[in-house]
Amino acid sequence: MLKTLLVLIAMAGILTMTADADAEEPSPPFPLGRSWAGGRELPRPLGVGLNLYHQTQDYELRSLRLNLPTIDLAQVSAIEIENATDEVNLKADLWLLPFLNIFGIIGNVDGETTVNPGPPLSELEVDYDGLVYGGGVTLAAGVGRFFGSVSYIVTETDLDTATSSVDAWILTPRVGVRANTAEFWLGAMYQEAEERHQGRISVPIFGEVAYDVELEEKELWNYLAGAGTNIGDHWRLELEAGFENRKQALFLLSYRF
């Protein structure tokens, strides 16, 4: 929690300094190929944003090995696995072309994964915290009031324990409509995550034994709904929720210049 607060304070400071920048400075030469937009109004090319993200979902076992003769519980269908993740990150993006946005993120991730293999094994709870970073691209287009986009992002982690790792890649198609100063959209998320932990677990008779567990999503797709609005000439606020197989909530406050 302390690391998360420190990251949040640092990001807020960066946003504040950005907001105080001289608004009269010449605009950067992006996006390239402005004429391809056909006279449509384009967003300011460069942005820095603060993301707050929460997600819960069910996992399934790829493998669970114990330091006992040839024991692998990956085929035990009754095993219940739940994951909860909180993330705070700083996002920087650039409209390289009128239809192509590139971005990178860096921040803090705080997660908890619970594996309940059932009797006679005890519940396994893994807490992790650390650095998350990644990047991606967004393709976007619009006709009149309507628009669509597809985003692709890859993330990796540098966690506080060398025996844990969480990596993911995500695809998010969206379609929406503009209404005055706001936009509303629906979409979906495809997420493939690879999570691995190593440690020790209590096993009757044998006592504490080493384990190696590899996890992946139980369901790859879920649905999204979101809204965004500009606040003045530079600030933008976005809210998004995910439901069905994966529950999530996203808050994004960004400054464009």
C-alpha positions as CSV (number, residue, x, y, z in Angstrom):
1,M,0.0,0.0,0.0
2,L,2.8,2.4,0.8
3,K,4.4,1.9,-2.6
4,T,1.1,2.5,-4.3
5,L,0.6,5.8,-2.4
6,L,4.2,6.9,-3.3
7,V,3.6,6.1,-7.0
8,L,0.3,8.0,-6.9
9,I,1.9,11.1,-5.3
10,A,4.7,11.1,-7.9
11,M,2.3,10.8,-10.8
12,A,0.1,13.6,-9.4
13,G,3.2,15.8,-9.2
14,I,4.0,15.0,-12.9
15,L,0.5,15.9,-14.0
16,T,0.6,19.1,-12.0
17,M,3.9,20.2,-13.6
18,T,2.5,19.3,-17.0
19,A,-0.6,21.4,-16.5
20,D,1.6,24.4,-15.6
21,A,3.5,24.2,-18.8
22,D,3.4,27.2,-21.2
23,A,0.3,26.7,-23.3
24,E,1.6,29.2,-25.9
25,E,4.5,27.0,-26.9
26,P,4.4,25.8,-30.6
27,S,2.5,22.6,-31.1
28,P,4.6,19.5,-31.9
29,P,4.6,18.3,-35.5
30,F,2.3,15.3,-34.7
31,P,0.2,13.7,-35.9
32,L,1.9,13.1,-39.2
33,G,-0.4,13.1,-42.2
34,R,-2.9,15.6,-40.9
35,S,-4.5,15.9,-44.3
36,W,-5.6,12.3,-44.1
37,A,-8.1,13.3,-41.5
38,G,-10.1,15.3,-44.2
39,G,-10.4,18.4,-42.1
40,R,-11.8,16.6,-39.0
41,E,-10.9,18.0,-35.6
42,L,-8.1,16.0,-34.1
43,P,-7.2,15.5,-30.4
44,R,-4.1,17.2,-29.0
45,P,-1.2,14.9,-30.0
46,L,0.6,14.3,-26.7
47,G,-0.9,13.1,-23.5
48,V,0.1,12.2,-19.9
49,G,-2.4,10.4,-17.7
50,L,-3.0,8.8,-14.4
51,N,-4.7,5.4,-14.4
52,L,-6.4,3.7,-11.4
53,Y,-7.4,0.1,-12.2
54,H,-9.1,-2.7,-10.3
55,Q,-9.8,-6.2,-11.6
56,T,-11.1,-9.5,-10.2
57,Q,-11.4,-12.7,-12.1
58,D,-11.3,-16.5,-11.8
59,Y,-8.1,-18.4,-12.8
60,E,-7.6,-22.0,-13.7
61,L,-4.5,-24.2,-13.2
62,R,-2.0,-24.7,-15.9
63,S,0.0,-26.7,-13.5
64,L,0.5,-27.2,-9.7
65,R,3.5,-29.3,-8.8
66,L,4.5,-30.3,-5.2
67,N,7.9,-31.5,-4.1
68,L,6.5,-35.0,-3.8
69,P,6.8,-38.0,-6.2
70,T,5.1,-37.1,-9.5
71,I,2.3,-35.0,-8.1
72,D,0.6,-32.5,-10.5
73,L,-2.8,-31.3,-9.6
74,A,-3.6,-29.4,-12.9
75,Q,-6.3,-32.0,-13.9
76,V,-8.3,-31.5,-10.6
77,S,-11.4,-29.7,-11.8
78,A,-12.6,-28.8,-8.3
79,I,-9.8,-26.4,-7.6
80,E,-11.0,-22.9,-7.1
81,I,-8.7,-20.0,-7.9
82,E,-9.5,-16.3,-7.5
83,N,-7.4,-13.2,-8.4
84,A,-7.7,-9.6,-7.4
85,T,-5.4,-6.9,-8.8
86,D,-5.1,-3.1,-8.1
87,E,-2.9,-1.0,-10.4
88,V,-1.8,2.6,-10.4
89,N,0.2,3.7,-13.5
90,L,1.3,6.6,-15.5
91,K,0.4,6.5,-19.2
92,A,2.1,8.6,-21.9
93,D,0.7,8.5,-25.4
94,L,1.3,10.1,-28.8
95,W,-1.0,10.3,-31.9
96,L,1.7,9.4,-34.4
97,L,-0.8,9.4,-37.3
98,P,-4.5,10.6,-37.3
99,F,-5.6,7.0,-36.9
100,L,-2.6,5.5,-34.9
101,N,-1.8,6.2,-31.2
102,I,1.3,4.7,-29.5
103,F,1.6,4.6,-25.7
104,G,3.6,3.3,-22.7
105,I,2.8,2.7,-19.1
106,I,4.7,2.4,-15.9
107,G,3.4,2.0,-12.4
108,N,2.7,-0.2,-9.4
109,V,0.7,-3.4,-9.2
110,D,-0.7,-5.0,-6.0
111,G,-2.3,-8.4,-6.4
112,E,-3.6,-11.4,-4.4
113,T,-4.2,-14.9,-5.8
114,T,-6.0,-17.5,-3.8
115,V,-5.8,-21.2,-4.7
116,N,-8.1,-23.6,-2.9
117,P,-7.2,-27.2,-3.9
118,G,-9.6,-28.7,-1.3
119,P,-8.9,-31.3,1.3
120,P,-6.4,-32.5,2.4
121,L,-4.3,-29.6,1.1
122,S,-4.5,-26.2,2.8
123,E,-5.6,-23.0,1.0
124,L,-2.7,-21.3,-0.8
125,E,-2.7,-17.4,-0.8
126,V,-0.1,-15.5,-2.7
127,D,0.3,-11.7,-2.2
128,Y,2.6,-9.8,-4.6
129,D,3.5,-6.2,-5.2
130,G,5.9,-4.4,-7.6
131,L,6.5,-2.5,-10.8
132,V,4.4,-3.0,-13.9
133,Y,5.4,-1.6,-17.3
134,G,4.4,-2.1,-20.9
135,G,3.3,-0.5,-24.1
136,G,0.9,-0.7,-27.0
137,V,-0.9,0.8,-29.9
138,T,-4.4,2.0,-30.7
139,L,-6.0,2.1,-34.2
140,A,-9.0,4.4,-34.4
141,A,-11.5,5.7,-37.0
142,G,-14.7,7.7,-37.0
143,V,-17.7,8.5,-39.2
144,G,-19.9,11.4,-38.1
145,R,-20.8,11.0,-34.5
146,F,-19.7,7.3,-34.5
147,F,-16.2,5.9,-33.8
148,G,-14.4,2.7,-33.3
149,S,-11.0,1.6,-32.0
150,V,-8.8,-1.4,-31.3
151,S,-6.1,-1.4,-28.7
152,Y,-3.3,-3.8,-28.1
153,I,-1.1,-3.7,-25.0
154,V,1.7,-5.9,-23.5
155,T,2.7,-5.7,-19.9
156,E,5.4,-7.2,-17.7
157,T,6.1,-7.0,-14.0
158,D,9.1,-6.7,-11.7
159,L,7.7,-8.0,-8.4
160,D,9.0,-7.8,-4.8
161,T,9.6,-11.5,-4.8
162,A,11.9,-13.3,-7.3
163,T,9.6,-16.4,-7.1
164,S,6.6,-14.7,-8.7
165,S,5.9,-13.3,-12.2
166,V,2.8,-11.9,-13.9
167,D,2.8,-11.1,-17.7
168,A,-0.1,-10.3,-19.9
169,W,-1.2,-9.1,-23.4
170,I,-4.6,-7.5,-23.9
171,L,-6.8,-6.7,-27.0
172,T,-9.7,-4.3,-26.6
173,P,-12.1,-3.5,-29.5
174,R,-14.6,-0.6,-28.8
175,V,-17.4,1.1,-30.7
176,G,-19.0,4.4,-29.5
177,V,-20.9,7.6,-30.2
178,R,-20.2,11.2,-29.5
179,A,-22.9,13.3,-27.8
180,N,-22.0,17.0,-27.4
181,T,-18.9,17.1,-25.2
182,A,-19.0,13.4,-24.1
183,E,-18.4,10.0,-25.7
184,F,-20.0,6.7,-24.7
185,W,-18.8,3.3,-25.9
186,L,-19.2,-0.5,-25.6
187,G,-16.5,-3.0,-26.1
188,A,-14.8,-6.2,-25.1
189,M,-11.5,-7.3,-23.6
190,Y,-9.4,-10.3,-24.5
191,Q,-6.7,-10.9,-21.9
192,E,-4.1,-13.6,-21.8
193,A,-2.1,-13.6,-18.5
194,E,0.6,-15.9,-17.4
195,E,1.1,-16.0,-13.6
196,R,3.6,-18.2,-11.8
197,H,4.4,-18.5,-8.1
198,Q,6.8,-20.7,-6.1
199,G,6.8,-21.2,-2.4
200,R,5.9,-23.7,0.3
201,I,2.5,-25.3,1.3
202,S,1.4,-27.5,4.2
203,V,0.6,-31.1,3.2
204,P,-0.7,-33.6,5.8
205,I,1.9,-36.2,6.8
206,F,4.6,-34.6,4.7
207,G,4.5,-31.2,6.4
208,E,5.8,-28.1,4.5
209,V,6.7,-28.9,0.9
210,A,7.8,-26.8,-2.0
211,Y,5.2,-25.9,-4.7
212,D,5.3,-24.5,-8.2
213,V,2.0,-23.2,-9.6
214,E,1.3,-21.7,-13.1
215,L,-2.1,-20.0,-13.7
216,E,-4.1,-18.6,-16.5
217,E,-7.5,-17.0,-17.0
218,K,-10.6,-19.2,-16.8
219,E,-12.4,-17.0,-19.3
220,L,-10.4,-14.9,-21.9
221,W,-13.2,-12.5,-22.9
222,N,-15.4,-10.0,-21.0
223,Y,-17.5,-7.0,-21.9
224,L,-16.8,-3.3,-21.4
225,A,-18.8,-0.1,-21.1
226,G,-17.3,3.4,-20.7
227,A,-17.7,7.1,-21.0
228,G,-15.3,10.1,-21.5
229,T,-15.4,13.8,-21.6
230,N,-13.0,16.7,-22.1
231,I,-12.6,19.2,-19.2
232,G,-11.5,22.5,-20.7
233,D,-9.0,22.5,-23.5
234,H,-6.4,20.2,-22.0
235,W,-7.9,17.8,-19.4
236,R,-9.8,14.6,-20.1
237,L,-11.6,12.2,-17.8
238,E,-12.5,8.6,-18.7
239,L,-14.4,5.9,-16.7
240,E,-14.8,2.3,-17.8
241,A,-16.3,-0.8,-16.3
242,G,-15.9,-4.5,-17.2
243,F,-18.4,-7.2,-16.4
244,E,-19.4,-10.8,-17.0
245,N,-16.4,-13.2,-16.6
246,R,-14.0,-10.5,-15.5
247,K,-15.0,-7.6,-13.2
248,Q,-13.0,-4.4,-13.6
249,A,-13.1,-0.6,-13.1
250,L,-10.9,2.0,-14.7
251,F,-10.4,5.7,-13.9
252,L,-8.2,7.8,-16.2
253,L,-7.4,11.5,-15.8
254,S,-5.1,12.9,-18.5
255,Y,-3.7,16.1,-19.7
256,R,-3.1,16.7,-23.5
257,F,-0.9,19.2,-25.1
